Amino acid sequence: MSATTRLVVLGAVRRYQPAHGYQIRQGLLSWRMDEWANVAPGSVYHALKSMARTGLLRVVEDERDAGNVARTVYEMTDAGEAEYRNLLRGAWLGHNRTYDSLMAATALLPDVPRAELIPLLKQRIVQLEADALLTESGKETVRAMGHTPPHVSELFDLTGGLAAAELVWVRNLLAKVEAGAYQGWSTV
């Protein structure tokens, strides 16, 4: 299971707990995470069961609805909360350099205390600036080699452009957060 799947499922359990799998899945679908987080609806159930086996979630009860359908109800354990926090911080720091993890972290933005988010965003800016320098250096090296197909340098232009756009976005987000946006912030 991907780090992004663990992150969004733990985030949803945290938000809706105690909750059963269908409720978690519906919550995630209401955020449209199936479209941008690369989390298939069926993987939600697998993630819930797997994280319950590993102690990140606890089964609080198995209930039956009016149609006699069995539903397992989950809640977060302390270990699950710690894993959630680590995954959320890691997504902001770019440990998993995919946009689905960044989008998940953004959807879960209020779960990071403001005092913690500001330094994370500043660190992400430093990382993006360093990445931009490395990308430009790599592009020049590939072009100077002469035997690399010219279209390969387009990969550097693409990654450089994506990093530049992300840098603008992170700087804007940091300014908003520092100015007091998103009141009602988590203190946990």
Salt bridges, closest charged atoms under 4 A:
GLU35 OE2 - ARG32 NH2 2.58
ASP65 OD2 - ARG71 NH2 3.60
GLU75 OE2 - ARG58 NE 2.93
GLU81 OE1 - ARG14 NE 3.08
GLU81 OE2 - ARG85 NE 3.15
GLU83 OE2 - ARG6 NH2 3.24
ASP111 OD1 - ARG14 NH1 3.36
ASP111 OD1 - ARG15 NH2 3.29
GLU116 OE2 - ARG89 NE 2.29
GLU129 OE2 - ARG171 NH2 2.45
ASP131 OD2 - ARG97 NH2 3.31
GLU136 OE1 - LYS139 NZ 3.35
ASP157 OD1 - LYS139 NZ 2.89
ASP157 OD2 - ARG143 NH2 3.51
GLU166 OE2 - ARG124 NE 2.55
GLU178 OE2 - LYS122 NZ 3.57
